[in-house]
Amino acid sequence: MKDDIHPRYIETVVRCGCGNTFQTRSTMPELKVDICNVCHPFFTGKLKFVDTAGRIEKFKTKFAGAGYASLKKGKKAAPAPAAAEPTS
C-alpha cells in the first residue's frame, strides 16, 4: 500500500435520534443517525407510526372524493370510420 493516501480508521461514536449511543470504527469521528437497533420497529417488535407533517391527512383530504378515477370515466367510443370518397 502507498503511504499517506488512505484515510485514518478511528474509533467512532454513533449517536441515534432516540438517544442511544454506541462505538464502532469508521473514518469519521462521529456519526449521527435517525434510527438504530434500539428504536427500529423490526428489532423492537413495536409499530412506530411517525407522521411529522400531517402527510396522511393531506393525502386523505386531497383524494377523498376521487375514488377510483378509472371507474368514473366512461369507455371511450371508437371513432366512426370515414366514408369512402367516390373516385372519377
N, CA, C and O of each residue as an XYZ file, in Angstrom:
352
protein
N       0.841     -1.192      0.000
C       0.000      0.000      0.000
C       0.878      1.243      0.000
O       1.977      1.256      0.554
N       0.370      2.265     -0.625
C       1.099      3.524     -0.635
C       0.920      4.228      0.698
O      -0.126      4.118      1.337
N       1.934      4.940      1.103
C       1.864      5.689      2.362
C       1.101      6.989      2.172
O       1.170      7.605      1.109
N       0.384      7.401      3.186
C      -0.289      8.701      3.285
C      -1.376      8.954      2.240
O      -1.651     10.108      1.914
N      -1.999      7.902      1.711
C      -3.116      8.140      0.789
C      -4.438      7.609      1.347
O      -5.503      7.937      0.824
N      -4.379      6.803      2.390
C      -5.578      6.201      2.952
C      -6.087      7.021      4.136
O      -5.287      7.573      4.891
N      -7.418      7.106      4.309
C      -7.952      7.857      5.455
C      -7.680      7.119      6.764
O      -7.469      5.907      6.788
N      -7.692      7.883      7.836
C      -7.475      7.285      9.158
C      -8.715      6.476      9.546
O      -9.843      6.934      9.361
N      -8.505      5.289     10.075
C      -9.585      4.405     10.529
C      -9.589      4.470     12.054
O      -8.763      3.835     12.709
N     -10.524      5.239     12.616
C     -10.503      5.550     14.041
C     -11.775      5.051     14.721
O     -12.733      4.655     14.057
N     -11.771      5.076     16.047
C     -12.974      4.739     16.797
C     -13.986      5.862     16.645
O     -13.637      7.040     16.708
N     -15.252      5.482     16.442
C     -16.314      6.432     16.132
C     -17.461      6.266     17.104
O     -17.824      5.147     17.466
N     -18.029      7.383     17.526
C     -19.221      7.360     18.361
C     -20.429      7.573     17.448
O     -20.490      8.550     16.702
N     -21.394      6.643     17.516
C     -22.617      6.745     16.726
C     -23.723      7.192     17.660
O     -23.967      6.558     18.687
N     -24.407      8.299     17.307
C     -25.492      8.831     18.127
C     -26.797      8.739     17.349
O     -26.892      9.191     16.207
N     -27.802      8.146     17.989
C     -29.113      7.980     17.357
C     -30.053      9.077     17.841
O     -29.822      9.693     18.881
N     -31.106      9.310     17.080
C     -32.114     10.297     17.455
C     -32.865      9.915     18.717
O     -33.416     10.785     19.391
N     -32.897      8.614     19.055
C     -33.598      8.170     20.264
C     -32.754      8.369     21.517
O     -33.250      8.193     22.630
N     -31.479      8.735     21.349
C     -30.611      8.954     22.499
C     -29.595      7.848     22.707
O     -28.695      7.997     23.533
N     -29.709      6.760     21.996
C     -28.770      5.653     22.118
C     -27.436      6.026     21.480
O     -27.396      6.674     20.434
N     -26.348      5.611     22.120
C     -25.014      5.815     21.551
C     -24.252      4.498     21.644
O     -24.441      3.720     22.579
N     -23.395      4.265     20.668
C     -22.511      3.105     20.706
C     -21.258      3.440     19.917
O     -21.216      4.421     19.174
N     -20.234      2.606     20.089
C     -18.957      2.860     19.429
C     -18.705      1.809     18.369
O     -19.045      0.637     18.526
N     -18.111      2.257     17.303
C     -17.672      1.388     16.214
C     -16.419      2.016     15.620
O     -15.816      2.894     16.237
N     -16.029      1.585     14.449
C     -14.854      2.170     13.804
C     -15.251      2.694     12.439
O     -16.046      2.072     11.734
N     -14.700      3.835     12.069
C     -15.000      4.470     10.799
C     -13.916      5.494     10.496
O     -12.962      5.655     11.256
N     -14.079      6.178      9.378
C     -13.144      7.250      9.034
C     -13.621      8.589      9.579
O     -12.900      9.583      9.498
N     -14.846      8.623     10.139
C     -15.400      9.848     10.723
C     -15.339      9.742     12.245
O     -15.518      8.648     12.782
N     -15.092     10.841     12.957
C     -15.026     10.770     14.422
C     -16.398     10.603     15.074
O     -16.492     10.056     16.173
N     -17.468     11.069     14.411
C     -18.809     10.964     14.992
C     -19.831     10.801     13.869
O     -19.733     11.458     12.832
N     -20.817      9.916     14.083
C     -21.908      9.709     13.128
C     -23.231      9.953     13.828
O     -23.419      9.523     14.966
N     -24.142     10.632     13.166
C     -25.477     10.861     13.707
C     -26.480     10.156     12.800
O     -26.507     10.393     11.592
N     -27.302      9.290     13.385
C     -28.279      8.516     12.622
C     -29.678      8.802     13.159
O     -29.840      9.218     14.306
N     -30.686      8.574     12.317
C     -32.066      8.807     12.715
C     -32.659      7.611     13.446
O     -33.518      7.779     14.311
N     -32.220      6.425     13.113
C     -32.824      5.222     13.685
C     -31.734      4.176     13.897
O     -30.806      4.068     13.096
N     -31.851      3.402     14.982
C     -30.848      2.387     15.291
C     -31.554      1.100     15.693
O     -32.778      1.009     15.596
N     -30.799      0.109     16.143
C     -31.390     -1.167     16.518
C     -32.243     -1.078     17.780
O     -33.061     -1.965     18.022
N     -32.078     -0.039     18.586
C     -32.866      0.109     19.813
C     -34.266      0.644     19.504
O     -35.230      0.282     20.178
N     -34.380      1.499     18.494
C     -35.672      2.117     18.217
C     -36.302      1.654     16.902
O     -37.415      2.078     16.591
N     -35.635      0.801     16.120
C     -36.199      0.334     14.849
C     -37.312     -0.683     15.115
O     -37.131     -1.588     15.929
N     -38.463     -0.549     14.441
C     -39.589     -1.457     14.685
C     -39.274     -2.925     14.419
O     -39.875     -3.795     15.051
N     -38.369     -3.226     13.522
C     -38.018     -4.621     13.256
C     -37.399     -5.277     14.477
O     -37.682     -6.440     14.767
N     -36.560     -4.549     15.193
C     -35.881     -5.102     16.353
C     -36.720     -4.984     17.622
O     -36.598     -5.825     18.513
N     -37.573     -3.954     17.726
C     -38.360     -3.769     18.938
C     -39.654     -4.559     18.923
O     -40.188     -4.891     19.982
N     -40.173     -4.867     17.731
C     -41.441     -5.574     17.630
C     -42.634     -4.652     17.782
O     -43.772     -5.122     17.783
N     -42.410     -3.368     17.910
C     -43.483     -2.387     18.064
C     -43.597     -1.590     16.776
O     -42.593     -1.272     16.139
N     -44.818     -1.273     16.402
C     -45.026     -0.444     15.226
C     -44.965      1.004     15.656
O     -45.770      1.451     16.474
N     -44.018      1.732     15.112
C     -43.846      3.138     15.452
C     -44.350      3.955     14.281
O     -43.758      3.922     13.202
N     -45.423      4.680     14.473
C     -46.044      5.458     13.416
C     -45.587      6.894     13.547
O     -45.859      7.553     14.551
N     -44.893      7.379     12.530
C     -44.384      8.741     12.554
C     -45.061      9.522     11.438
O     -44.930      9.184     10.261
N     -45.782     10.560     11.814
C     -46.426     11.435     10.841
C     -46.003     12.848     11.182
O     -46.671     13.545     11.945
N     -44.885     13.260     10.610
C     -44.273     14.506     11.032
C     -45.012     15.741     10.565
O     -45.078     16.725     11.302
N     -45.568     15.724      9.370
C     -46.172     16.948      8.843
C     -47.638     16.756      8.485
O     -48.175     17.517      7.680
N     -48.298     15.756      9.063
C     -49.691     15.510      8.732
C     -49.860     15.080      7.288
O     -50.859     15.421      6.654
N     -48.905     14.340      6.760
C     -48.923     13.976      5.351
C     -50.070     13.049      5.009
O     -50.639     13.126      3.920
N     -50.404     12.187      5.922
C     -51.509     11.263      5.648
C     -52.823     12.027      5.578
O     -53.654     11.752      4.713
N     -53.016     12.973      6.471
C     -54.236     13.776      6.435
C     -54.315     14.592      5.156
O     -55.385     14.725      4.562
N     -53.170     15.144      4.730
C     -53.139     15.895      3.480
C     -53.529     15.003      2.312
O     -54.289     15.420      1.437
N     -53.018     13.788      2.293
C     -53.333     12.852      1.215
C     -54.817     12.500      1.227
O     -55.463     12.478      0.179
N     -55.355     12.225      2.411
C     -56.774     11.854      2.500
C     -57.684     12.986      2.068
O     -58.671     12.744      1.374
N     -57.379     14.220      2.459
C     -58.231     15.330      2.047
C     -58.099     15.616      0.558
O     -59.068     16.010     -0.091
N     -56.912     15.419      0.021
C     -56.690     15.682     -1.401
C     -57.439     14.686     -2.275
O     -57.994     15.062     -3.308
N     -57.460     13.423     -1.869
C     -58.053     12.382     -2.683
C     -59.324     11.799     -2.074
O     -59.713     10.685     -2.423
N     -59.972     12.523     -1.177
C     -61.156     11.995     -0.502
C     -62.300     11.726     -1.475
O     -62.925     10.667     -1.409
N     -62.581     12.657     -2.368
C     -63.706     12.479     -3.276
C     -63.332     11.812     -4.582
O     -64.200     11.569     -5.420
N     -62.066     11.514     -4.772
C     -61.631     11.000     -6.068
C     -62.055      9.554     -6.281
O     -62.589      9.224     -7.340
N     -61.835      8.703     -5.323
C     -62.146      7.293     -5.508
C     -61.318      6.713     -6.637
O     -60.189      7.136     -6.883
N     -61.893      5.748     -7.310
C     -61.213      5.161     -8.454
C     -61.582      5.954     -9.694
O     -62.714      5.877    -10.170
N     -60.658      6.695    -10.205
C     -60.907      7.563    -11.353
C     -61.240      6.745    -12.589
O     -62.028      7.186    -13.426
N     -60.658      5.572    -12.718
C     -60.890      4.771    -13.915
C     -62.323      4.241    -13.963
O     -62.846      3.993    -15.050
N     -62.971      4.062    -12.806
C     -64.351      3.575    -12.798
C     -65.342      4.679    -13.120
O     -66.409      4.412    -13.673
N     -65.005      5.906    -12.785
C     -65.913      7.023    -13.034
C     -65.906      7.443    -14.495
O     -66.903      7.960    -14.998
N     -64.787      7.223    -15.179
C     -64.708      7.594    -16.580
C     -65.469      6.561    -17.408
O     -65.424      5.363    -17.131
N     -66.164      7.050    -18.422
C     -66.834      6.134    -19.324
C     -65.840      5.610    -20.341
O     -64.756      6.163    -20.524
N     -66.231      4.540    -20.991
C     -65.352      4.000    -22.018
C     -65.360      4.939    -23.205
O     -66.393      5.521    -23.536
N     -64.235      5.086    -23.835
C     -64.144      5.949    -24.999
C     -64.814      5.262    -26.176
O     -64.621      4.069    -26.410
N     -65.601      6.029    -26.911
C     -66.271      5.484    -28.084
C     -65.260      5.385    -29.218
O     -64.391      6.243    -29.379
N     -65.394      4.325    -29.994
C     -64.492      4.149    -31.134
C     -64.854      5.178    -32.189
O     -66.040      5.430    -32.401
N     -63.888      5.780    -32.856
C     -64.202      6.768    -33.882
C     -64.900      6.093    -35.063
O     -64.580      4.963    -35.432
N     -65.850      6.809    -35.640
C     -66.613      6.261    -36.782
C     -65.691      6.189    -37.987
O     -64.878      7.087    -38.208
N     -65.816      5.117    -38.769
C     -64.960      5.023    -39.946
C     -65.331      6.099    -40.950
O     -66.509      6.408    -41.129
N     -64.340      6.663    -41.597
C     -64.563      7.736    -42.575
C     -65.229      7.149    -43.817
O     -64.898      6.045    -44.251
N     -66.172      7.905    -44.381
C     -66.865      7.443    -45.595
C     -65.895      7.496    -46.764
O     -65.094      8.422    -46.889
N     -65.984      6.497    -47.606
C     -65.108      6.452    -48.768
C     -65.558      7.463    -49.789
O     -66.747      7.548    -50.097
N     -64.642      8.221    -50.311
C     -64.965      9.230    -51.320
C     -64.993      8.584    -52.701
O     -64.136      7.762    -53.026
N     -65.978      8.957    -53.511
C     -66.050      8.357    -54.846
C     -64.906      8.860    -55.724
O     -64.510     10.022    -55.642
N     -64.398      7.993    -56.540
C     -63.340      8.367    -57.446
C     -63.909      8.500    -58.867
O     -64.875      7.803    -59.177
N     -63.383      9.325    -59.717
C     -63.956      9.502    -61.054
C     -63.316      8.645    -62.083
O     -63.700      8.692    -63.251
